[in-house]
Amino acid sequence: MEKRYYTADSLRRSLDAFEERFGMSSGEFFAAYAVYDISRMEGISPFLRHSWASLYRDWQRLSGDDFAASVKRELEIA
């Protein structure tokens, strides 16, 4: 059986499809997802929310984005 692996580039193409379909960037979506802001995720099924968030986290990891630092920034008190 042939093994298939995804890359940051292949994940980016998937993220682009989500962004085009739902009219927001993956970063904007993930910020809403992280705080369960239903009003910003209206029209996105729970399965697609989970899928998009998972793909976005993997893309960040594979593209070298420091996910831990971005979480820390999101949690800082303004």
N, CA, C, O and CB atoms as a CASP TS submission, in Angstrom:
PFRMAT TS
TARGET T0000
AUTHOR 0000-0000-0000
METHOD Language model
MODEL 1
PARENT N/A
ATOM      1  N   MET     1       0.841  -1.175   0.000  1.00  0.00           N
ATOM      2  CA  MET     1       0.000   0.000   0.000  1.00  0.00           C
ATOM      3  C   MET     1       0.894   1.249   0.000  1.00  0.00           C
ATOM      4  O   MET     1       1.824   1.373   0.797  1.00  0.00           O
ATOM      5  CB  MET     1      -0.961  -0.008   1.224  1.00  0.00           C
ATOM      6  N   GLU     2       0.589   2.136  -0.892  1.00  0.00           N
ATOM      7  CA  GLU     2       1.354   3.370  -1.013  1.00  0.00           C
ATOM      8  C   GLU     2       0.977   4.333   0.112  1.00  0.00           C
ATOM      9  O   GLU     2      -0.201   4.562   0.384  1.00  0.00           O
ATOM     10  CB  GLU     2       1.116   4.026  -2.391  1.00  0.00           C
ATOM     11  N   LYS     3       1.994   4.890   0.756  1.00  0.00           N
ATOM     12  CA  LYS     3       1.749   5.888   1.796  1.00  0.00           C
ATOM     13  C   LYS     3       1.753   7.266   1.179  1.00  0.00           C
ATOM     14  O   LYS     3       2.560   7.558   0.297  1.00  0.00           O
ATOM     15  CB  LYS     3       2.801   5.796   2.919  1.00  0.00           C
ATOM     16  N   ARG     4       0.864   8.101   1.634  1.00  0.00           N
ATOM     17  CA  ARG     4       0.799   9.477   1.153  1.00  0.00           C
ATOM     18  C   ARG     4       0.953  10.407   2.345  1.00  0.00           C
ATOM     19  O   ARG     4       0.380  10.177   3.410  1.00  0.00           O
ATOM     20  CB  ARG     4      -0.538   9.753   0.394  1.00  0.00           C
ATOM     21  N   TYR     5       1.715  11.433   2.152  1.00  0.00           N
ATOM     22  CA  TYR     5       1.957  12.410   3.204  1.00  0.00           C
ATOM     23  C   TYR     5       1.567  13.787   2.698  1.00  0.00           C
ATOM     24  O   TYR     5       1.687  14.080   1.508  1.00  0.00           O
ATOM     25  CB  TYR     5       3.437  12.388   3.660  1.00  0.00           C
ATOM     26  N   TYR     6       1.103  14.625   3.606  1.00  0.00           N
ATOM     27  CA  TYR     6       0.833  15.986   3.183  1.00  0.00           C
ATOM     28  C   TYR     6       1.990  16.886   3.583  1.00  0.00           C
ATOM     29  O   TYR     6       2.774  16.581   4.482  1.00  0.00           O
ATOM     30  CB  TYR     6      -0.485  16.495   3.786  1.00  0.00           C
ATOM     31  N   THR     7       2.063  17.995   2.884  1.00  0.00           N
ATOM     32  CA  THR     7       3.119  18.975   3.110  1.00  0.00           C
ATOM     33  C   THR     7       2.477  20.318   3.435  1.00  0.00           C
ATOM     34  O   THR     7       1.260  20.478   3.339  1.00  0.00           O
ATOM     35  CB  THR     7       4.058  19.090   1.870  1.00  0.00           C
ATOM     36  N   ALA     8       3.303  21.271   3.816  1.00  0.00           N
ATOM     37  CA  ALA     8       2.778  22.621   4.066  1.00  0.00           C
ATOM     38  C   ALA     8       2.102  23.162   2.810  1.00  0.00           C
ATOM     39  O   ALA     8       1.074  23.834   2.900  1.00  0.00           O
ATOM     40  CB  ALA     8       3.912  23.578   4.519  1.00  0.00           C
ATOM     41  N   ASP     9       2.670  22.876   1.642  1.00  0.00           N
ATOM     42  CA  ASP     9       2.080  23.363   0.386  1.00  0.00           C
ATOM     43  C   ASP     9       0.730  22.721   0.098  1.00  0.00           C
ATOM     44  O   ASP     9      -0.206  23.408  -0.312  1.00  0.00           O
ATOM     45  CB  ASP     9       3.027  23.098  -0.775  1.00  0.00           C
ATOM     46  N   SER    10       0.619  21.410   0.307  1.00  0.00           N
ATOM     47  CA  SER    10      -0.671  20.763   0.038  1.00  0.00           C
ATOM     48  C   SER    10      -1.723  21.210   1.048  1.00  0.00           C
ATOM     49  O   SER    10      -2.896  21.348   0.699  1.00  0.00           O
ATOM     50  CB  SER    10      -0.523  19.230   0.073  1.00  0.00           C
ATOM     51  N   LEU    11      -1.316  21.437   2.289  1.00  0.00           N
ATOM     52  CA  LEU    11      -2.251  21.954   3.288  1.00  0.00           C
ATOM     53  C   LEU    11      -2.668  23.375   2.949  1.00  0.00           C
ATOM     54  O   LEU    11      -3.823  23.748   3.156  1.00  0.00           O
ATOM     55  CB  LEU    11      -1.626  21.909   4.688  1.00  0.00           C
ATOM     56  N   ARG    12      -1.746  24.167   2.431  1.00  0.00           N
ATOM     57  CA  ARG    12      -2.070  25.547   2.055  1.00  0.00           C
ATOM     58  C   ARG    12      -3.160  25.563   1.003  1.00  0.00           C
ATOM     59  O   ARG    12      -4.053  26.408   1.055  1.00  0.00           O
ATOM     60  CB  ARG    12      -0.823  26.283   1.536  1.00  0.00           C
ATOM     61  N   ARG    13      -3.104  24.641   0.045  1.00  0.00           N
ATOM     62  CA  ARG    13      -4.154  24.563  -0.979  1.00  0.00           C
ATOM     63  C   ARG    13      -5.508  24.245  -0.348  1.00  0.00           C
ATOM     64  O   ARG    13      -6.528  24.800  -0.756  1.00  0.00           O
ATOM     65  CB  ARG    13      -3.798  23.497  -2.036  1.00  0.00           C
ATOM     66  N   SER    14      -5.525  23.365   0.632  1.00  0.00           N
ATOM     67  CA  SER    14      -6.775  23.049   1.332  1.00  0.00           C
ATOM     68  C   SER    14      -7.275  24.258   2.109  1.00  0.00           C
ATOM     69  O   SER    14      -8.468  24.559   2.093  1.00  0.00           O
ATOM     70  CB  SER    14      -6.578  21.852   2.283  1.00  0.00           C
ATOM     71  N   LEU    15      -6.368  24.950   2.788  1.00  0.00           N
ATOM     72  CA  LEU    15      -6.757  26.144   3.538  1.00  0.00           C
ATOM     73  C   LEU    15      -7.298  27.218   2.603  1.00  0.00           C
ATOM     74  O   LEU    15      -8.264  27.907   2.931  1.00  0.00           O
ATOM     75  CB  LEU    15      -5.566  26.691   4.338  1.00  0.00           C
ATOM     76  N   ASP    16      -6.674  27.359   1.444  1.00  0.00           N
ATOM     77  CA  ASP    16      -7.167  28.336   0.454  1.00  0.00           C
ATOM     78  C   ASP    16      -8.612  28.027   0.054  1.00  0.00           C
ATOM     79  O   ASP    16      -9.422  28.936  -0.122  1.00  0.00           O
ATOM     80  CB  ASP    16      -6.260  28.340  -0.802  1.00  0.00           C
ATOM     81  N   ALA    17      -8.924  26.735  -0.087  1.00  0.00           N
ATOM     82  CA  ALA    17     -10.291  26.343  -0.458  1.00  0.00           C
ATOM     83  C   ALA    17     -11.275  26.709   0.647  1.00  0.00           C
ATOM     84  O   ALA    17     -12.360  27.218   0.363  1.00  0.00           O
ATOM     85  CB  ALA    17     -10.363  24.829  -0.751  1.00  0.00           C
ATOM     86  N   PHE    18     -10.910  26.455   1.910  1.00  0.00           N
ATOM     87  CA  PHE    18     -11.767  26.852   3.027  1.00  0.00           C
ATOM     88  C   PHE    18     -11.966  28.373   3.046  1.00  0.00           C
ATOM     89  O   PHE    18     -13.084  28.863   3.206  1.00  0.00           O
ATOM     90  CB  PHE    18     -11.159  26.375   4.363  1.00  0.00           C
ATOM     91  N   GLU    19     -10.871  29.098   2.881  1.00  0.00           N
ATOM     92  CA  GLU    19     -10.937  30.565   2.928  1.00  0.00           C
ATOM     93  C   GLU    19     -11.841  31.112   1.836  1.00  0.00           C
ATOM     94  O   GLU    19     -12.634  32.023   2.073  1.00  0.00           O
ATOM     95  CB  GLU    19      -9.537  31.168   2.794  1.00  0.00           C
ATOM     96  N   GLU    20     -11.717  30.559   0.650  1.00  0.00           N
ATOM     97  CA  GLU    20     -12.550  31.023  -0.461  1.00  0.00           C
ATOM     98  C   GLU    20     -14.020  30.700  -0.206  1.00  0.00           C
ATOM     99  O   GLU    20     -14.898  31.529  -0.445  1.00  0.00           O
ATOM    100  CB  GLU    20     -12.088  30.386  -1.785  1.00  0.00           C
ATOM    101  N   ARG    21     -14.275  29.503   0.273  1.00  0.00           N
ATOM    102  CA  ARG    21     -15.671  29.088   0.495  1.00  0.00           C
ATOM    103  C   ARG    21     -16.351  29.901   1.593  1.00  0.00           C
ATOM    104  O   ARG    21     -17.522  30.260   1.468  1.00  0.00           O
ATOM    105  CB  ARG    21     -15.726  27.609   0.853  1.00  0.00           C
ATOM    106  N   PHE    22     -15.615  30.191   2.671  1.00  0.00           N
ATOM    107  CA  PHE    22     -16.249  30.830   3.824  1.00  0.00           C
ATOM    108  C   PHE    22     -15.900  32.314   3.983  1.00  0.00           C
ATOM    109  O   PHE    22     -16.385  32.957   4.913  1.00  0.00           O
ATOM    110  CB  PHE    22     -15.859  30.097   5.072  1.00  0.00           C
ATOM    111  N   GLY    23     -15.085  32.858   3.110  1.00  0.00           N
ATOM    112  CA  GLY    23     -14.838  34.291   3.080  1.00  0.00           C
ATOM    113  C   GLY    23     -14.077  34.874   4.260  1.00  0.00           C
ATOM    114  O   GLY    23     -14.296  36.022   4.645  1.00  0.00           O
ATOM    115  N   MET    24     -13.181  34.076   4.832  1.00  0.00           N
ATOM    116  CA  MET    24     -12.318  34.604   5.905  1.00  0.00           C
ATOM    117  C   MET    24     -10.994  33.858   5.861  1.00  0.00           C
ATOM    118  O   MET    24     -10.904  32.741   5.352  1.00  0.00           O
ATOM    119  CB  MET    24     -12.995  34.457   7.320  1.00  0.00           C
ATOM    120  N   SER    25      -9.981  34.495   6.400  1.00  0.00           N
ATOM    121  CA  SER    25      -8.674  33.847   6.424  1.00  0.00           C
ATOM    122  C   SER    25      -8.678  32.729   7.459  1.00  0.00           C
ATOM    123  O   SER    25      -9.522  32.700   8.355  1.00  0.00           O
ATOM    124  CB  SER    25      -7.554  34.871   6.731  1.00  0.00           C
ATOM    125  N   SER    26      -7.743  31.829   7.328  1.00  0.00           N
ATOM    126  CA  SER    26      -7.627  30.743   8.297  1.00  0.00           C
ATOM    127  C   SER    26      -7.277  31.282   9.678  1.00  0.00           C
ATOM    128  O   SER    26      -7.733  30.747  10.689  1.00  0.00           O
ATOM    129  CB  SER    26      -6.572  29.730   7.843  1.00  0.00           C
ATOM    130  N   GLY    27      -6.475  32.331   9.726  1.00  0.00           N
ATOM    131  CA  GLY    27      -6.139  32.946  11.007  1.00  0.00           C
ATOM    132  C   GLY    27      -7.364  33.530  11.695  1.00  0.00           C
ATOM    133  O   GLY    27      -7.547  33.367  12.901  1.00  0.00           O
ATOM    134  N   GLU    28      -8.204  34.213  10.914  1.00  0.00           N
ATOM    135  CA  GLU    28      -9.450  34.763  11.472  1.00  0.00           C
ATOM    136  C   GLU    28     -10.369  33.642  11.955  1.00  0.00           C
ATOM    137  O   GLU    28     -10.960  33.720  13.032  1.00  0.00           O
ATOM    138  CB  GLU    28     -10.180  35.630  10.417  1.00  0.00           C
ATOM    139  N   PHE    29     -10.475  32.597  11.132  1.00  0.00           N
ATOM    140  CA  PHE    29     -11.307  31.468  11.519  1.00  0.00           C
ATOM    141  C   PHE    29     -10.784  30.850  12.806  1.00  0.00           C
ATOM    142  O   PHE    29     -11.554  30.597  13.732  1.00  0.00           O
ATOM    143  CB  PHE    29     -11.355  30.419  10.399  1.00  0.00           C
ATOM    144  N   PHE    30      -9.479  30.605  12.869  1.00  0.00           N
ATOM    145  CA  PHE    30      -8.938  29.913  14.032  1.00  0.00           C
ATOM    146  C   PHE    30      -9.099  30.739  15.306  1.00  0.00           C
ATOM    147  O   PHE    30      -9.319  30.188  16.384  1.00  0.00           O
ATOM    148  CB  PHE    30      -7.469  29.582  13.807  1.00  0.00           C
ATOM    149  N   ALA    31      -8.989  32.049  15.183  1.00  0.00           N
ATOM    150  CA  ALA    31      -9.216  32.912  16.353  1.00  0.00           C
ATOM    151  C   ALA    31     -10.647  32.749  16.861  1.00  0.00           C
ATOM    152  O   ALA    31     -10.871  32.702  18.070  1.00  0.00           O
ATOM    153  CB  ALA    31      -8.938  34.400  16.001  1.00  0.00           C
ATOM    154  N   ALA    32     -11.619  32.662  15.948  1.00  0.00           N
ATOM    155  CA  ALA    32     -13.021  32.451  16.336  1.00  0.00           C
ATOM    156  C   ALA    32     -13.214  31.051  16.897  1.00  0.00           C
ATOM    157  O   ALA    32     -13.933  30.867  17.879  1.00  0.00           O
ATOM    158  CB  ALA    32     -13.959  32.672  15.133  1.00  0.00           C
ATOM    159  N   TYR    33     -12.577  30.067  16.280  1.00  0.00           N
ATOM    160  CA  TYR    33     -12.689  28.678  16.715  1.00  0.00           C
ATOM    161  C   TYR    33     -12.129  28.505  18.125  1.00  0.00           C
ATOM    162  O   TYR    33     -12.697  27.784  18.945  1.00  0.00           O
ATOM    163  CB  TYR    33     -11.958  27.748  15.736  1.00  0.00           C
ATOM    164  N   ALA    34     -11.020  29.168  18.392  1.00  0.00           N
ATOM    165  CA  ALA    34     -10.353  29.024  19.690  1.00  0.00           C
ATOM    166  C   ALA    34     -11.211  29.509  20.852  1.00  0.00           C
ATOM    167  O   ALA    34     -11.096  28.998  21.966  1.00  0.00           O
ATOM    168  CB  ALA    34      -9.045  29.781  19.683  1.00  0.00           C
ATOM    169  N   VAL    35     -12.067  30.490  20.598  1.00  0.00           N
ATOM    170  CA  VAL    35     -12.936  31.020  21.664  1.00  0.00           C
ATOM    171  C   VAL    35     -14.391  30.614  21.449  1.00  0.00           C
ATOM    172  O   VAL    35     -15.285  31.113  22.132  1.00  0.00           O
ATOM    173  CB  VAL    35     -12.829  32.555  21.731  1.00  0.00           C
ATOM    174  N   TYR    36     -14.626  29.718  20.508  1.00  0.00           N
ATOM    175  CA  TYR    36     -15.962  29.210  20.173  1.00  0.00           C
ATOM    176  C   TYR    36     -16.937  30.362  19.916  1.00  0.00           C
ATOM    177  O   TYR    36     -18.027  30.416  20.485  1.00  0.00           O
ATOM    178  CB  TYR    36     -16.495  28.309  21.305  1.00  0.00           C
ATOM    179  N   ASP    37     -16.516  31.272  19.049  1.00  0.00           N
ATOM    180  CA  ASP    37     -17.350  32.411  18.654  1.00  0.00           C
ATOM    181  C   ASP    37     -18.273  31.965  17.529  1.00  0.00           C
ATOM    182  O   ASP    37     -17.961  32.115  16.348  1.00  0.00           O
ATOM    183  CB  ASP    37     -16.476  33.634  18.209  1.00  0.00           C
ATOM    184  N   ILE    38     -19.409  31.418  17.921  1.00  0.00           N
ATOM    185  CA  ILE    38     -20.372  30.849  16.968  1.00  0.00           C
ATOM    186  C   ILE    38     -20.825  31.866  15.932  1.00  0.00           C
ATOM    187  O   ILE    38     -21.049  31.504  14.777  1.00  0.00           O
ATOM    188  CB  ILE    38     -21.582  30.304  17.706  1.00  0.00           C
ATOM    189  N   SER    39     -20.965  33.119  16.316  1.00  0.00           N
ATOM    190  CA  SER    39     -21.460  34.124  15.371  1.00  0.00           C
ATOM    191  C   SER    39     -20.505  34.285  14.187  1.00  0.00           C
ATOM    192  O   SER    39     -20.952  34.576  13.077  1.00  0.00           O
ATOM    193  CB  SER    39     -21.652  35.474  16.080  1.00  0.00           C
ATOM    194  N   ARG    40     -19.209  34.103  14.401  1.00  0.00           N
ATOM    195  CA  ARG    40     -18.231  34.233  13.316  1.00  0.00           C
ATOM    196  C   ARG    40     -18.074  32.946  12.518  1.00  0.00           C
ATOM    197  O   ARG    40     -17.504  32.950  11.427  1.00  0.00           O
ATOM    198  CB  ARG    40     -16.887  34.647  13.875  1.00  0.00           C
ATOM    199  N   MET    41     -18.586  31.836  13.072  1.00  0.00           N
ATOM    200  CA  MET    41     -18.470  30.548  12.382  1.00  0.00           C
ATOM    201  C   MET    41     -19.804  30.068  11.833  1.00  0.00           C
ATOM    202  O   MET    41     -19.947  28.906  11.452  1.00  0.00           O
ATOM    203  CB  MET    41     -17.901  29.503  13.319  1.00  0.00           C
ATOM    204  N   GLU    42     -20.776  30.964  11.796  1.00  0.00           N
ATOM    205  CA  GLU    42     -22.105  30.600  11.305  1.00  0.00           C
ATOM    206  C   GLU    42     -22.016  30.069   9.881  1.00  0.00           C
ATOM    207  O   GLU    42     -21.320  30.634   9.037  1.00  0.00           O
ATOM    208  CB  GLU    42     -23.059  31.810  11.367  1.00  0.00           C
ATOM    209  N   GLY    43     -22.717  28.997   9.630  1.00  0.00           N
ATOM    210  CA  GLY    43     -22.720  28.404   8.296  1.00  0.00           C
ATOM    211  C   GLY    43     -21.618  27.390   8.066  1.00  0.00           C
ATOM    212  O   GLY    43     -21.536  26.802   6.987  1.00  0.00           O
ATOM    213  N   ILE    44     -20.771  27.173   9.059  1.00  0.00           N
ATOM    214  CA  ILE    44     -19.703  26.176   8.952  1.00  0.00           C
ATOM    215  C   ILE    44     -20.080  25.022   9.870  1.00  0.00           C
ATOM    216  O   ILE    44     -20.209  25.209  11.080  1.00  0.00           O
ATOM    217  CB  ILE    44     -18.286  26.782   9.333  1.00  0.00           C
ATOM    218  N   SER    45     -20.255  23.847   9.313  1.00  0.00           N
ATOM    219  CA  SER    45     -20.673  22.699  10.116  1.00  0.00           C
ATOM    220  C   SER    45     -19.589  22.353  11.146  1.00  0.00           C
ATOM    221  O   SER    45     -18.417  22.668  10.939  1.00  0.00           O
ATOM    222  CB  SER    45     -20.970  21.475   9.207  1.00  0.00           C
ATOM    223  N   PRO    46     -19.972  21.715  12.242  1.00  0.00           N
ATOM    224  CA  PRO    46     -18.969  21.318  13.243  1.00  0.00           C
ATOM    225  C   PRO    46     -17.847  20.466  12.663  1.00  0.00           C
ATOM    226  O   PRO    46     -16.687  20.627  13.043  1.00  0.00           O
ATOM    227  CB  PRO    46     -19.637  20.560  14.363  1.00  0.00           C
ATOM    228  N   PHE    47     -18.184  19.554  11.738  1.00  0.00           N
ATOM    229  CA  PHE    47     -17.141  18.728  11.127  1.00  0.00           C
ATOM    230  C   PHE    47     -16.149  19.582  10.345  1.00  0.00           C
ATOM    231  O   PHE    47     -14.940  19.381  10.457  1.00  0.00           O
ATOM    232  CB  PHE    47     -17.765  17.676  10.206  1.00  0.00           C
ATOM    233  N   LEU    48     -16.646  20.535   9.552  1.00  0.00           N
ATOM    234  CA  LEU    48     -15.751  21.387   8.780  1.00  0.00           C
ATOM    235  C   LEU    48     -14.949  22.316   9.688  1.00  0.00           C
ATOM    236  O   LEU    48     -13.794  22.617   9.388  1.00  0.00           O
ATOM    237  CB  LEU    48     -16.544  22.204   7.766  1.00  0.00           C
ATOM    238  N   ARG    49     -15.533  22.770  10.780  1.00  0.00           N
ATOM    239  CA  ARG    49     -14.780  23.576  11.753  1.00  0.00           C
ATOM    240  C   ARG    49     -13.584  22.797  12.273  1.00  0.00           C
ATOM    241  O   ARG    49     -12.454  23.285  12.281  1.00  0.00           O
ATOM    242  CB  ARG    49     -15.685  24.005  12.928  1.00  0.00           C
ATOM    243  N   HIS    50     -13.862  21.574  12.708  1.00  0.00           N
ATOM    244  CA  HIS    50     -12.790  20.726  13.242  1.00  0.00           C
ATOM    245  C   HIS    50     -11.730  20.453  12.179  1.00  0.00           C
ATOM    246  O   HIS    50     -10.532  20.533  12.451  1.00  0.00           O
ATOM    247  CB  HIS    50     -13.364  19.398  13.767  1.00  0.00           C
ATOM    248  N   SER    51     -12.176  20.131  10.974  1.00  0.00           N
ATOM    249  CA  SER    51     -11.237  19.843   9.885  1.00  0.00           C
ATOM    250  C   SER    51     -10.365  21.048   9.575  1.00  0.00           C
ATOM    251  O   SER    51      -9.145  20.926   9.460  1.00  0.00           O
ATOM    252  CB  SER    51     -11.991  19.411   8.628  1.00  0.00           C
ATOM    253  N   TRP    52     -10.989  22.212   9.441  1.00  0.00           N
ATOM    254  CA  TRP    52     -10.248  23.433   9.111  1.00  0.00           C
ATOM    255  C   TRP    52      -9.239  23.744  10.210  1.00  0.00           C
ATOM    256  O   TRP    52      -8.082  24.051   9.923  1.00  0.00           O
ATOM    257  CB  TRP    52     -11.213  24.627   8.912  1.00  0.00           C
ATOM    258  N   ALA    53      -9.670  23.667  11.461  1.00  0.00           N
ATOM    259  CA  ALA    53      -8.760  23.959  12.577  1.00  0.00           C
ATOM    260  C   ALA    53      -7.583  22.984  12.586  1.00  0.00           C
ATOM    261  O   ALA    53      -6.443  23.392  12.807  1.00  0.00           O
ATOM    262  CB  ALA    53      -9.515  23.892  13.923  1.00  0.00           C
ATOM    263  N   SER    54      -7.849  21.712  12.350  1.00  0.00           N
ATOM    264  CA  SER    54      -6.780  20.710  12.349  1.00  0.00           C
ATOM    265  C   SER    54      -5.794  20.946  11.217  1.00  0.00           C
ATOM    266  O   SER    54      -4.580  20.874  11.409  1.00  0.00           O
ATOM    267  CB  SER    54      -7.368  19.308  12.236  1.00  0.00           C
ATOM    268  N   LEU    55      -6.331  21.230  10.028  1.00  0.00           N
ATOM    269  CA  LEU    55      -5.449  21.502   8.894  1.00  0.00           C
ATOM    270  C   LEU    55      -4.607  22.756   9.143  1.00  0.00           C
ATOM    271  O   LEU    55      -3.426  22.797   8.800  1.00  0.00           O
ATOM    272  CB  LEU    55      -6.273  21.663   7.604  1.00  0.00           C
ATOM    273  N   TYR    56      -5.222  23.767   9.737  1.00  0.00           N
ATOM    274  CA  TYR    56      -4.505  25.013  10.012  1.00  0.00           C
ATOM    275  C   TYR    56      -3.380  24.788  11.018  1.00  0.00           C
ATOM    276  O   TYR    56      -2.276  25.301  10.834  1.00  0.00           O
ATOM    277  CB  TYR    56      -5.473  26.083  10.536  1.00  0.00           C
ATOM    278  N   ARG    57      -3.648  24.025  12.082  1.00  0.00           N
ATOM    279  CA  ARG    57      -2.595  23.740  13.073  1.00  0.00           C
ATOM    280  C   ARG    57      -1.456  22.959  12.435  1.00  0.00           C
ATOM    281  O   ARG    57      -0.287  23.256  12.680  1.00  0.00           O
ATOM    282  CB  ARG    57      -3.171  22.951  14.271  1.00  0.00           C
ATOM    283  N   ASP    58      -1.788  21.959  11.616  1.00  0.00           N
ATOM    284  CA  ASP    58      -0.733  21.195  10.950  1.00  0.00           C
ATOM    285  C   ASP    58       0.043  22.065   9.975  1.00  0.00           C
ATOM    286  O   ASP    58       1.265  21.943   9.882  1.00  0.00           O
ATOM    287  CB  ASP    58      -1.326  19.994  10.218  1.00  0.00           C
ATOM    288  N   TRP    59      -0.639  22.940   9.248  1.00  0.00           N
ATOM    289  CA  TRP    59       0.051  23.839   8.327  1.00  0.00           C
ATOM    290  C   TRP    59       1.019  24.746   9.095  1.00  0.00           C
ATOM    291  O   TRP    59       2.148  24.963   8.654  1.00  0.00           O
ATOM    292  CB  TRP    59      -0.970  24.689   7.530  1.00  0.00           C
ATOM    293  N   GLN    60       0.585  25.269  10.229  1.00  0.00           N
ATOM    294  CA  GLN    60       1.472  26.115  11.031  1.00  0.00           C
ATOM    295  C   GLN    60       2.713  25.337  11.458  1.00  0.00           C
ATOM    296  O   GLN    60       3.834  25.840  11.377  1.00  0.00           O
ATOM    297  CB  GLN    60       0.730  26.657  12.268  1.00  0.00           C
ATOM    298  N   ARG    61       2.499  24.117  11.908  1.00  0.00           N
ATOM    299  CA  ARG    61       3.623  23.293  12.363  1.00  0.00           C
ATOM    300  C   ARG    61       4.588  23.004  11.220  1.00  0.00           C
ATOM    301  O   ARG    61       5.801  23.137  11.379  1.00  0.00           O
ATOM    302  CB  ARG    61       3.115  21.978  12.967  1.00  0.00           C
ATOM    303  N   LEU    62       4.051  22.608  10.070  1.00  0.00           N
ATOM    304  CA  LEU    62       4.896  22.242   8.932  1.00  0.00           C
ATOM    305  C   LEU    62       5.550  23.441   8.259  1.00  0.00           C
ATOM    306  O   LEU    62       6.606  23.308   7.640  1.00  0.00           O
ATOM    307  CB  LEU    62       4.084  21.489   7.920  1.00  0.00           C
ATOM    308  N   SER    63       4.933  24.599   8.375  1.00  0.00           N
ATOM    309  CA  SER    63       5.510  25.779   7.721  1.00  0.00           C
ATOM    310  C   SER    63       6.464  26.526   8.640  1.00  0.00           C
ATOM    311  O   SER    63       7.034  27.545   8.251  1.00  0.00           O
ATOM    312  CB  SER    63       4.406  26.719   7.258  1.00  0.00           C
ATOM    313  N   GLY    64       6.638  26.027   9.848  1.00  0.00           N
ATOM    314  CA  GLY    64       7.590  26.637  10.765  1.00  0.00           C
ATOM    315  C   GLY    64       7.017  27.742  11.614  1.00  0.00           C
ATOM    316  O   GLY    64       7.747  28.369  12.382  1.00  0.00           O
ATOM    317  N   ASP    65       5.717  28.001  11.498  1.00  0.00           N
ATOM    318  CA  ASP    65       5.091  29.025  12.329  1.00  0.00           C
ATOM    319  C   ASP    65       5.132  28.556  13.778  1.00  0.00           C
ATOM    320  O   ASP    65       4.849  27.391  14.059  1.00  0.00           O
ATOM    321  CB  ASP    65       3.622  29.311  11.870  1.00  0.00           C
ATOM    322  N   ASP    66       5.473  29.430  14.679  1.00  0.00           N
ATOM    323  CA  ASP    66       5.578  29.082  16.087  1.00  0.00           C
ATOM    324  C   ASP    66       4.195  29.119  16.719  1.00  0.00           C
ATOM    325  O   ASP    66       3.743  30.157  17.203  1.00  0.00           O
ATOM    326  CB  ASP    66       6.544  30.040  16.824  1.00  0.00           C
ATOM    327  N   PHE    67       3.533  27.974  16.705  1.00  0.00           N
ATOM    328  CA  PHE    67       2.157  27.893  17.208  1.00  0.00           C
ATOM    329  C   PHE    67       2.080  28.265  18.684  1.00  0.00           C
ATOM    330  O   PHE    67       1.157  28.968  19.093  1.00  0.00           O
ATOM    331  CB  PHE    67       1.596  26.484  16.996  1.00  0.00           C
ATOM    332  N   ALA    68       3.021  27.811  19.478  1.00  0.00           N
ATOM    333  CA  ALA    68       2.990  28.128  20.908  1.00  0.00           C
ATOM    334  C   ALA    68       3.061  29.637  21.137  1.00  0.00           C
ATOM    335  O   ALA    68       2.389  30.167  22.022  1.00  0.00           O
ATOM    336  CB  ALA    68       4.150  27.429  21.637  1.00  0.00           C
ATOM    337  N   ALA    69       3.868  30.321  20.343  1.00  0.00           N
ATOM    338  CA  ALA    69       3.972  31.781  20.490  1.00  0.00           C
ATOM    339  C   ALA    69       2.673  32.451  20.073  1.00  0.00           C
ATOM    340  O   ALA    69       2.263  33.439  20.683  1.00  0.00           O
ATOM    341  CB  ALA    69       5.144  32.334  19.653  1.00  0.00           C
ATOM    342  N   SER    70       2.014  31.921  19.031  1.00  0.00           N
ATOM    343  CA  SER    70       0.765  32.547  18.600  1.00  0.00           C
ATOM    344  C   SER    70      -0.331  32.336  19.643  1.00  0.00           C
ATOM    345  O   SER    70      -1.161  33.222  19.848  1.00  0.00           O
ATOM    346  CB  SER    70       0.320  31.981  17.237  1.00  0.00           C
ATOM    347  N   VAL    71      -0.348  31.198  20.295  1.00  0.00           N
ATOM    348  CA  VAL    71      -1.318  30.965  21.362  1.00  0.00           C
ATOM    349  C   VAL    71      -1.046  31.910  22.511  1.00  0.00           C
ATOM    350  O   VAL    71      -1.977  32.483  23.078  1.00  0.00           O
ATOM    351  CB  VAL    71      -1.272  29.502  21.844  1.00  0.00           C
ATOM    352  N   LYS    72       0.202  32.080  22.859  1.00  0.00           N
ATOM    353  CA  LYS    72       0.564  32.981  23.947  1.00  0.00           C
ATOM    354  C   LYS    72       0.088  34.400  23.631  1.00  0.00           C
ATOM    355  O   LYS    72      -0.447  35.082  24.506  1.00  0.00           O
ATOM    356  CB  LYS    72       2.091  32.961  24.186  1.00  0.00           C
ATOM    357  N   ARG    73       0.281  34.850  22.386  1.00  0.00           N
ATOM    358  CA  ARG    73      -0.170  36.188  22.000  1.00  0.00           C
ATOM    359  C   ARG    73      -1.689  36.313  22.127  1.00  0.00           C
ATOM    360  O   ARG    73      -2.197  37.333  22.594  1.00  0.00           O
ATOM    361  CB  ARG    73       0.269  36.505  20.560  1.00  0.00           C
ATOM    362  N   GLU    74      -2.412  35.268  21.709  1.00  0.00           N
ATOM    363  CA  GLU    74      -3.874  35.293  21.766  1.00  0.00           C
ATOM    364  C   GLU    74      -4.380  35.368  23.208  1.00  0.00           C
ATOM    365  O   GLU    74      -5.441  35.935  23.471  1.00  0.00           O
ATOM    366  CB  GLU    74      -4.450  34.054  21.075  1.00  0.00           C
ATOM    367  N   LEU    75      -3.624  34.799  24.127  1.00  0.00           N
ATOM    368  CA  LEU    75      -4.075  34.743  25.517  1.00  0.00           C
ATOM    369  C   LEU    75      -3.646  35.945  26.351  1.00  0.00           C
ATOM    370  O   LEU    75      -4.068  36.093  27.497  1.00  0.00           O
ATOM    371  CB  LEU    75      -3.561  33.495  26.158  1.00  0.00           C
ATOM    372  N   GLU    76      -2.812  36.796  25.777  1.00  0.00           N
ATOM    373  CA  GLU    76      -2.376  37.988  26.521  1.00  0.00           C
ATOM    374  C   GLU    76      -3.539  38.920  26.761  1.00  0.00           C
ATOM    375  O   GLU    76      -4.414  39.078  25.910  1.00  0.00           O
ATOM    376  CB  GLU    76      -1.261  38.726  25.769  1.00  0.00           C
ATOM    377  N   ILE    77      -3.540  39.534  27.923  1.00  0.00           N
ATOM    378  CA  ILE    77      -4.564  40.511  28.268  1.00  0.00           C
ATOM    379  C   ILE    77      -4.217  41.824  27.584  1.00  0.00           C
ATOM    380  O   ILE    77      -3.100  42.328  27.701  1.00  0.00           O
ATOM    381  CB  ILE    77      -4.678  40.694  29.815  1.00  0.00           C
ATOM    382  N   ALA    78      -5.182  42.363  26.875  1.00  0.00           N
ATOM    383  CA  ALA    78      -4.948  43.604  26.121  1.00  0.00           C
ATOM    384  C   ALA    78      -4.942  44.807  27.044  1.00  0.00           C
ATOM    385  O   ALA    78      -4.759  45.935  26.586  1.00  0.00           O
ATOM    386  CB  ALA    78      -6.013  43.786  25.034  1.00  0.00           C
TER
END
